[in-house]
Every structure is written in structure tokens, then in C-alpha cells.
Amino acid sequence: MLLAVTADGLVRSLYAANKPAERGHYFTKIRRFDADYPDDVYISAAQLITLRSVVNRLRRARSIVGHGNFALLSFDELLRLARNYSKIGSFPASEINFLEEIFYRDAARYGFLGEKVLVRLTDRIHKRDSAKIRRSGQYLFKGQALGKYREIRRKLGNDVVLTSGVRGMVKQMYLFLAKAVRTKGNLSRASRSLAPPGYSYHAAGDFDVGKRGWGIRNFSEDFAKTDTFRKLVDHGYARLRYPKDNGLGVRYEPWHIKVV
């Protein structure tokens, strides 16, 4: 069922309401995902200061542990790390409360309509369950995800690269909040590009791939025009988590491989 968020933050069915104008508005928002709309939901002006402070603290933590280890870092490990490294600095109660509020808020209230994968802020990913992929700086879950990636590499060769693998709670929180900083606190706009913390299937097996040498363009619709993507389609690997005009409130992601 297709859902949208009304101006007062309540979720209702567009199909049940049978209002073509609202359905059109919904699709406009996910097609033009990086724009602001009147019914978008923002964090409060007072929380913007906390938001920026949290993102800076998370960025400092990433610099201490490295990008690879940051992908597996749990919330409890983050707090211990912050206490032990003065460069990061302990999280004050105001920032912890803010992180808890972001995590436990129902993301449907600002437009993200996917399922929650991690239900507790303290849920963790064990390193023993994942494998580091050489020359990528990324991890993949052992089993189905790793097997699928290896199949893709065998079929497509070195032209395809792993661009994002396992993302634990802390990394997804950082990515989402960093986007929220860039959108000046617009949570709806941020959620059209990135799953809110707890909702990302990168914590369950999904991964992103791209064309070697394409850099940031791999995270745009341009990727769907590449020979790499066409090969993914031809070999049956383009089973996407977020296809075009999906009912989850998320932009089209041709690079995101659905595993589970």
C-alpha cells in the first residue's frame, strides 16, 4: 500500500484516499528527492545545534577507528570509545537523548515507509559474521551476501566494485544525520536518500555495487545507464531494494542489491 506523510505528520493511504493529486505529489518527491517540500518534517531549530555537534563527534570517532571498523561499530562501543579518547570526547546526556529520539521515532512520520531491521539502538553486528573485502575497505556478511557478491564478480569481472557493504548502527546513524545537516534539519528530505538508522538493510545483507572508476556517480541514476548495470540486469542480479517509483518513500537506487 502506498503511503505518504501529511503536513501534521500523520500517515495515511493515498490509494485509500483516492486522491490522484496526492499520489502525484508523492512520486514527485521521490523523483526529485533532493528538494524541499511544504509538508516535509524538520527537527526543531533548537536541535540543529545538537545535530551538528553529534555529527562532528561521530566524524571524529570514524577518524580514530578507520572507515572499515566504523562500519561495524556498535552504539555501546562508540560510547566507550568516546569516553576513552579525548579527541572524540564523551557524549553529553543531551546528545545521547537526541540519538535515542532519532532512532526510536517512527520514520513513517516523516516519510520513510520501509521496515525496521534493527529494533534496539544497542543492536550490534559481530565481526565474526562478516568478511572484509580486499581493496574495498568494506565488509560483507558471510553466507548469502558474500556468495552473491562473489557470483557477481565472477560473471561481470573487475569492472564491478563493491561501494558499500555492512553498515552497523553507528555508521547508518552518521550517514543519515550528516545528510540531515546538509538539508538543514529536513528529516523527510534526508530519508528520501538514506534509510534512517535501524531501517537500513545494509545491516542485514544488502550491499551496493558500482562501475570501477566512476566514484560518486555510482550513487546516481547515471549508474543505470552503464554497461555494468546492464550486465547486472542480464545476469539477474538487479533485484533492487528501491526500484523506480517504489512505495517506500525512497529515491530510485539501481546500485543497491537486495539480498534478504
N, C-alpha and C positions, 0 to 999 in steps of 0.2 A: 504494500500500500504506500502511495506517495504521500509524504507529509511535508509540512512547512511550518515555520515559526511565525506567529502573528506578532504584531507590534507590542503586545503586552506579554510576550514570552510564552504563551500557551500553544501547545501543539495541537493541530487539527488536521484532518484528512482533506486534501484538496479534491480528491476524486469524490469523496462522500459529499462535500460541499457543492460539487459540480459547478465550479466557477472557472471557466477557461482562462480568464484574466489572471487569476492567482496561479494557475498551473504555468502559464506563460512567464509570469514573474519568477517562479521557482527555477525554471530552466534558464532564464536569462542570468540569474545569479550564479549558477554553476558553470555556465558557458563563459561568462565574464566574471570569473571568480575573484579577481583581484581589484574589484571596485567596491565602493561603499554604497549601501542602500538604506533608505529611511527606516526599514524595520530590522536592521542589524542590531545586535545586542553588544554593548560595551561593558567593560569593567568600569568601576567608578573612578572619577578623577583622583580621588584620594589614594586609590590602589595603584595608580600608574607609577608612583614613586617606588612602591614596594615591588611592583613588577620589574622595573628596571634594575633594582638592587638584586633581586633574585637571579635574574638572567646573568648579570655580571658575576655573581658568586658561582653560578653553575659553570660559566665560561672559565673561571679560574680553576675550578675543580678539574675540568677537562684538560687544562694545560698541565696539571700535576700528574694525572694518571695516564694521559695519552688518549688519542681518539679511539683506538681499539678497545682498551679496557673500559673507557667511558660507556661504550655500548652495552656492557654487561653490568654496570654499576647499579646496585640496589639503593633504595632510599636510606635504609639503615647504614649501609656502608658510606654513603655520601655524608651523613651527619657525623659519623666517626671521623672521616677524612677531614671534614671542615674543622672539627674540634682540634685535630692534631697538627694542622698546617695553618700557621698564622697568615700565610699568603691568601688562603681562602677565607678564613675567619668563620667562627661558629654562626649558625643560623639563629637569629633572634626569634623570639616567640611570634612576632608579627609576620615574619616570612614563612615560618612553619604553618601558621594558621592560614596564610594565603595559599600555600601549596595544597593544603588539605581541602580548602574550599574549591580550588580549581579542579582537583581530582574527583571529589565526591559530588560535585554539581552534575546534574543530568545534562549532558551535552545537547540533547534534543531541544533544550530551552533556547539555545542559540543557533540551532540549525543542523547539527551533525546527527545523523539518524542511524549510524552503524551500531553494532553490538559491542558491549564492553568485554574485553578479552582478559584483562587483569582487574580483579574486583577490589583488591586492597592496595593501598599506597605502598605497603611494605612487601608486596609480592616480588619475588626475585627470580632471576634466571641463573641457573647453575652453570658454571663454566664447563663442567664435565659433560653437559648435554649439547655442547656446541663445538664446532671445529673452526679454526682460523683458516681463512682462505689466503693462500700465498699471494703476495704482491697486491693485495687489495686493501689491507687494513680492516677487513670486515670478518665477521663470524656468521656461520650458518648453523642452524640446528642439525644435529646428526639425524640420520634416517631419511624421511621423505624429502625434506627441503634440500639437504646436501645431495641426495640421489638425483633429484630433478635438475639441480644446477650442473652437476657433472654430465648428465644427459645432454643438456643444452650446449655445454661446451664441446662435447663430442660431435654433436650434429652441426653446430654453427662455427666451431673453430675459435681462433684467438680474436676474432673481430668483436665478439660479445664479451662484456666485462660485468662484474658484479659491482654495482654502485652503492647499494645499501643492503645490509643483511639484518642480523639480530639487533633489535633495539629494546633495551630494558626500560624500566620505568623512568629512570633519571634522564636518559638520552631523549626519549619522546617528550618528556616534560620540557626539557631545554629547547628542543626544536619548535614545539608549539608556542612556548612563551616568547621565544626570540621573534617568531612571526608576529605575535601579539604586540610586541614592542614596535615593530615596523608598521603595524596597522593602527598605531596609537590607541591600543586597547580594544580594538574591534574583534571580539571573540568569534563572531559569525564569519567574518572575512578570513580570519586565521584558520577556522575549521573547514573552510572550503578548499584549503590547500594541504592541510596537515591534520591527521587524526589527533584529537585531544589525548592527553595522557591516560592510559588504560584502555583506549579504544583501538590502538594500532595492532594490526595482525602481524607486524614485524616481531611482535613478542610471542607469536605462536607458530611461525614458519614461513610467512611470506617474505619475499625479497624483491629488490629492484635490479634491473639489468639495463645496460646501455651499449652504445656503439663506441668502440675504442677511439680515443682522441676527441670525442665530442664534448667532454666536460659538462658544464651546466646545461647545455642544450638537451642532454639526455632526460632532463626533468621538464621538458616542454612537449607540446603536441607535435613539434617537429620530429620527434623520435619516431612517430607513427609513419613518417614518410621515408624512413631509411630502409635500406636493403636488409639490415639486421632485424628490424621489426617484421618485415615481410617474411623472412625465414622463420621467425618465431611462429607466425600465423601458419605457414605452410607445414610446419612440423607439429602443429597442435599445441604449442606451448603458450599461446596468447590467451590464456584463461585469466581474465583480468578481474581484479577485486573491484575496480571502479571504472566500468565501461562508460561510453558516451551516454549522456542523459540518464544517469542512474538515479535511483530513488533514495540515495543516502546523503544527499546534500554536498557531494564532493565533486570536484573537477574531474575531467577525463584523465586517467593515468595509464597510458599504454605501456609504460615501463614497469608497472607493478605486477609481479607474477603472483597469482593466487595459488597457494599450496594446500591450505587446510579449508 
